[in-house]
Amino acid sequence: MIGIVDDDPDIPAALASLIRSLGYMAVCFSSAEALLSSDDIGRLSCVISDIHMPMMSGLDLVPLLKKLRPSLPVILMTGRFEQGLAERAVAAGAAVLVTKPFGLDDLLETISRSVRG
């Protein structure tokens, strides 16, 4: 099961549909806090999270997830590229940073690679 975290409801809905078409289950969360309080954390094989969200950012979410599930791959995404952001994402423990709009084929390959380990 792949967890998708984004405060824009259109993004998780579109990604969940795409992920389901690949044969994966998907569960959507409107915030990092919603994911962290969910019983689904133990069943996730990967998390895809937006970086820029109110309250807790994706960059803040990654280390918390890594404490709970050290081997859980986290893919961060952003629509606002900033200098050094990719380095900060990797330093936080993210598997990769993708920039919106991203190519679906590239995202699918990233998900497959992350889930395979």
C-alpha positions as CSV (number, residue, x, y, z in Angstrom):
1,M,0.0,0.0,0.0
2,I,1.3,3.4,-0.9
3,G,0.5,6.5,1.2
4,I,0.0,9.8,-0.6
5,V,0.1,13.0,1.4
6,D,-0.9,16.4,-0.1
7,D,-3.1,19.3,1.1
8,D,-4.4,19.8,-2.4
9,P,-7.1,17.2,-2.8
10,D,-6.7,16.9,-6.5
11,I,-3.1,15.6,-6.4
12,P,-3.7,12.6,-4.1
13,A,-6.9,11.6,-6.0
14,A,-5.0,11.6,-9.3
15,L,-2.0,9.8,-7.9
16,A,-4.1,7.2,-6.2
17,S,-5.9,6.4,-9.4
18,L,-2.6,6.1,-11.2
19,I,-1.1,3.9,-8.5
20,R,-4.2,1.7,-8.4
21,S,-3.9,1.2,-12.2
22,L,-0.4,-0.3,-11.5
23,G,-1.9,-2.8,-9.2
24,Y,-0.9,-1.1,-5.9
25,M,-3.3,-0.1,-3.2
26,A,-3.2,3.6,-2.3
27,V,-4.4,5.6,0.7
28,C,-4.6,9.4,0.8
29,F,-4.0,11.8,3.6
30,S,-4.7,15.5,3.6
31,S,-1.8,16.3,6.0
32,A,1.3,14.9,7.5
33,E,-0.5,14.8,10.9
34,A,-3.3,12.7,9.4
35,L,-0.7,10.1,8.1
36,L,1.1,10.0,11.5
37,S,-2.1,9.4,13.4
38,S,-3.3,6.7,11.0
39,D,-3.3,3.0,11.7
40,D,-2.1,2.4,8.1
41,I,1.5,3.4,8.7
42,G,2.6,-0.2,9.5
43,R,1.1,-1.4,6.2
44,L,2.7,1.2,3.9
45,S,5.4,0.1,1.4
46,C,6.1,3.7,0.3
47,V,5.0,7.2,1.0
48,I,4.7,10.0,-1.5
49,S,4.4,13.4,0.2
50,D,4.3,17.0,-0.9
51,I,6.9,19.2,0.7
52,H,5.0,22.5,1.1
53,M,2.0,21.9,3.4
54,P,0.5,23.9,6.2
55,M,1.5,22.9,9.8
56,M,4.0,20.1,9.1
57,S,6.1,20.1,5.9
58,G,7.1,17.0,4.0
59,L,10.7,17.7,5.1
60,D,9.6,17.5,8.7
61,L,7.5,14.4,8.1
62,V,10.4,12.3,6.7
63,P,12.5,12.0,9.9
64,L,9.4,11.2,11.9
65,L,8.4,8.4,9.5
66,K,12.0,7.1,9.6
67,K,11.9,6.9,13.4
68,L,8.7,4.8,13.1
69,R,9.7,2.8,10.0
70,P,13.5,3.2,9.2
71,S,13.3,1.3,5.9
72,L,10.1,3.0,4.6
73,P,10.9,4.8,1.3
74,V,9.6,8.3,1.2
75,I,9.3,10.2,-2.1
76,L,9.0,14.0,-1.7
77,M,7.4,16.2,-4.4
78,T,7.3,19.9,-4.8
79,G,5.9,22.5,-7.2
80,R,8.3,25.1,-5.9
81,F,11.9,24.3,-6.6
82,E,14.4,26.0,-4.4
83,Q,18.2,26.0,-4.4
84,G,19.4,23.1,-2.2
85,L,16.0,21.6,-1.8
86,A,17.0,18.2,-3.3
87,E,20.0,18.0,-0.9
88,R,17.8,18.9,2.1
89,A,15.3,16.2,1.1
90,V,17.9,13.5,0.9
91,A,19.5,14.7,4.1
92,A,16.1,14.4,5.8
93,G,16.0,10.8,4.6
94,A,13.9,11.0,1.5
95,A,14.6,8.5,-1.3
96,V,14.1,11.1,-4.0
97,L,12.6,14.5,-4.7
98,V,10.4,15.0,-7.8
99,T,9.3,18.3,-9.1
100,K,5.7,19.0,-10.2
101,P,4.7,18.8,-12.9
102,F,6.5,15.5,-13.2
103,G,6.3,12.9,-16.0
104,L,4.1,10.0,-15.0
105,D,6.5,7.5,-16.4
106,D,9.3,8.9,-14.2
107,L,7.1,8.9,-11.1
108,L,6.0,5.3,-11.8
109,E,9.7,4.2,-12.2
110,T,10.5,6.0,-8.9
111,I,7.7,4.3,-7.1
112,S,8.6,0.8,-8.5
113,R,12.3,1.3,-7.6
114,S,11.4,2.5,-4.1
115,V,9.0,-0.3,-3.4
116,R,11.4,-3.0,-4.7
117,G,14.1,-1.5,-2.4
